[in-house]
Amino acid sequence: MQRWHALTQQHGVKAVALIADASNQEIDRLNARAQHLRAQHGELGEHEIPLETVHYGLRQGDHVAFTAQHRPPGAARVENGTRGEITHLSLKGQTTVALDGSGRRVTLDGEDLEILRLAYAQHIYRQQGATVDRTVVVTGGWQTSRESAYVEASRARHGTDWYVARDELGSEGKDTGRTTRLAQHMRNSRAHTPSLIYQELPDPTRPDWLQPPLRDRPGHEHERAR
């Protein structure tokens, strides 16, 4: 977290991605620590609005993301995953968010605030397609894979810092095989295979009229070409 904050001082908060292939609870903890560091350095407002489902609140200056669609009355909807910066908090709980990329401002209050989350730390799948100046990666857990490592390594223009918890590498990270074990995690593929690519095989116990079409049976690819 200290490294992430130091990089934000050089490049700006929105230009440094903090990515983890961890659980939502762990990402919430990372976000709370990031917010604490920013508050310590006077980068956030003093007033905080609590959220019911997480252990942190929201402050002016926080970088946030929408976790569900928001439909303001009489205005265009805000899509799930949209990010922005909190530009104003009222004592009554009204919160104004300036959306990234558009300059549009959206005001939320009451139960609508529960779809906002801090966006300093993000799960890898929330960062697919993003491009930033620098990336700080927290990895090495059970979700680490070839696909997650690719996303983590390809977001930044000017460098990526990798961090792995000692307990994820065994023997408090001091054993000689720790790097090999991490590399093995990153070689394993967790890509999902569409069920459509599997062909249905004929069942000898079924009558012909219940068998899959001939063109879908292995060995009859030429029928498909016809």
Secondary structure, 3 states (H helix, E strand, C coil): CHHHHHHHHHHCHHHEEEEECCCHHHHHHHHHHHHHHHHHCCCCCCCEEECCCCCCEEECCCEEEECCCECCCCCCCECCCCEEEEEEECCCCCEEEEECCCCCEEEECHHHHHHEEECCEEEHHHCCCCCECEEEEEECCCCCCHHHHHHHHCCECCCEEEEECHHHHCHHHCCCCHHHHHHHHHHCCCCCCCHHHCCCCCCCCCCHHHCCCHHHCCCCHHHHHC
